[in-house]
Amino acid sequence: MSFNRCLIILIIAAAAMALPMTALAAPAPIVIKFSHVVAQNTPKGQAADYFKKIAEERTKGRVKIEIYPNSQLYKDKEEMEALLLGAVQMLAPSLAKFAPLGVREFEVFDLPFIFDNYQELHKVTRGPIGAKLLAKLEAKGIHGLAYWDNGFKVMSANKPLRVPADFKGQKMRIQASKVLDSQMRSVGANPQVMAFSEVYQALQTGVVDGTENPPSNLYTQKMFEVQKYVTLSDHGYLGYAVIVNKKFWAGLPVDIRTILEGAMKDATKFANDVAKKDNDEALAAVKKTGKSRFITLTSQERAQWKKAMDKAHKDNMARIGADLVKEVYKETGYAPN
Ligand code: LMR
């Protein structure tokens, strides 16, 4: 046998031996770490879990989604940094938390009374304005996948907040949004930016007097235990953008990315379907505990809030971009004072 033939036979034999090994050893799954700050039994928490379930099923073990709820891994600010560094791949921060990244336009969602209901909100999040805003994240190394609803905020404190004058001097925890800062100042309150994970303790120890959040967060973080009054004001909206590290997403195999996009579409429908129901149930659950007294505003009182808080619109018009704000007004019918 010639040397060449011998070599060929040897190579074929080696390849044949190696084959079953490669066939047996499945490649390691792609891991997606998804960090968020709320409890699992909230609209965002449930939608994240649902996304994990369907994404893992549909990719048949090629993708593993690890969910880290309740600020377990990172608090608000750190999770954004972790996403940019690639320490986590997916987040769903509230829309109020994008301005510190340099995308101030997202603060349009924080403007008080700009949305009267989910229908008005969806005209923005499901239309060209929503898409335009997500596209702005690309320049920051982030790819926006979807908007997930939470709901309309209640205002809580240890004194009844009925009219703007009641806010005077109250220390109110807010998210890191200049619009929310203006909103609180417009009624004479003292806004304090604080990470979500710290709110319960801050309320309990009196570091702050009150706060605002949709009922699902008020309930699952047990804030109602340390707040005597809850005003059912629906004065503003709180929802999320699901985002991924752009480089990571672009580097995924095309077939995997397509499946994950489909799973995200279904998880988004799930999130938006449960949001209102969850918040209604959370409110009922808080009421049942009897720990906080609920305040329902008369239409006159609510009109006073709206009038005072319109200042937050005026003061932030240039910051957010007047054209964008006006485009949103056109969709929602908000009429400034
Ligand atoms: C908050 O910080 O109050 C909220 O953004 C928390 C959340 O993600 O719902």
Residues whose N, C-alpha, C, O or C-beta is under 5 A from the ligand:
A	BS01	LMR	V37 V38 S94 Q175 F196 E212
